[in-house]
Amino acid sequence: MRKHKKQVTAVAFHPDGKQLITGSTDETARLWIIEPEALNTALWDATLECLSEPRRRELLLESSSDARKGYERCQRANSQH
């Protein structure tokens, strides 16, 4: 799998959720065929900052309970890196 050489500045998902296109400052675009579980794992691994509970409720439309659990899960994952 070839990666971008510079910073990724644009990302778009296909409606089927199985394809992703990325654009980079290296003036390339890449089409990725993805598996949902692999994408989820990669996104968690790349997460440097965790959305606060209020931001999770606002942006992800999570319930208070799910937002708290998601924030705590993110914090635990980041503490392991």
C-alpha positions, 0 to 999 in steps of 0.5 A, a space after each residue: 500500500 503506497 502512502 502519501 509523502 506529505 500531509 493529508 489535507 482531504 478525506 472523503 468516504 464513498 457512500 458504501 463505506 468501503 472506499 476512501 479517497 485522500 488528497 495530499 499536499 504532495 499533489 496526489 490523490 489515493 483511493 483506498 479500499 477499506 475494511 470497516 474494522 481495519 479502518 476503525 482500528 487505524 483511526 483509534 491508533 492515529 488519535 492523538 486527542 480525544 473529543 470531550 464528552 460535550 463535543 462527542 454529544 455535539 459532533 457524534 450525536 452520542 448519548 451522555 453515557 456513550 459520550 462518557 464511555 467513548 471519551 474514557 476509551 480514547 483516554 485509555 488508548 492514548 495512555 497506552 501509546 
